[in-house]
Amino acid sequence: MNRIAVIPGDGIGTEVIDSARTVLDAACARHGVTLDYTEFDWSCQRYEREGAMMPADGIDTLRGFDAILLGAVGWPGVPDHVSLWGLLIPIRRAFRQYVNLRPIRVFEGVQSPLRTADAVDFVVVRENNEGEYSEVGGRVNRGFPDELAVQESIFTRVGVSRIADFAFDLAASRKGYVTSATKSNGIVHTLPFWDEVVAERAARHPDVRWDSEHIDALAAKFVLQPQRFDVVVGSNLFGDILSDLAAAVAGSIGIAPSANLNPEKEFPSMFEPVHGSRRTSRARASPTRRAPCGRPR
């Protein structure tokens, strides 16, 4: 019996989870696997009622499950940084889900905006616990003309090594090619460090071909040459941006899956879609209106 914690979240998250469970149950019936679901109402609605996205013992509650299935969170009136830092990011960090895995394929029946996208089959491996999304920093002199905000990026040798190793191991089971996203020509400390550590880990995987691309050029090549890629590894911010761009290349972020993995299986991993929690109409969307809230990052 596999115990699955289900967090439907907000808006269409609940609908997506219902459909996901139907698919999971069908797959499990075919392969003789049994899933035991426990549902939690942790959401922006809960935040509005009780002042927190999840209870104080939420992480301890999830610790005993085999996996977590998350819908989508976010709702008008609840700032995105509240919903993300109150639920998604604490789960990722408490359970050492340092790999965010985003497979990119064009599904039958989904139209890509690119003519060459039918050959697309690659994976974005995003570092999921540190990098640009750190909690180090702050704001001073709030409300005054000299107000200041500082956000520190945190890159550790352990963190870069383990995400690079995961990417190289994954590539060895696929087409044997890794692309590392960087910007070491402009970011003079953290990204040269990233490059150095990735090169060190690459030397331990001599059977995998690899190269390094600056993030701006890489973004262009995702659009112009998406078929050339196999495994793309990037920092927390770069991986976030590239994975959404890649999903759009494949037709829509609305069908893009995301896995937050603890590869050592010491803690439960978490699986989620990457769209927002609200239905939107592209034709009627105002260019000045806020983007749909609640897209997991």
Secondary structure by P-SEA (a helix, b strand, c coil): cbbbbbbbcccaaaaaaaaaaaaaaaaaaaabbbbbbbbbcccaaaaaacccccccccccccccccbbbbcbbbcccccaaaaaaacaaaaaaaaccccbbbbbbbcccccccccccccbbbbbbcccccccccccccccccccccbbbbbbbbbcaaaaaaaaaaaaaaaaacccbbbbbbcccccccaaaaaaaaaaaaaaaccccccccccaaaaaaaaaaccccccbbbbcaaaaaaaaaaaaaaacccccbbbbbccccccbbbbbbbccccbbbbcccccccccccccccc
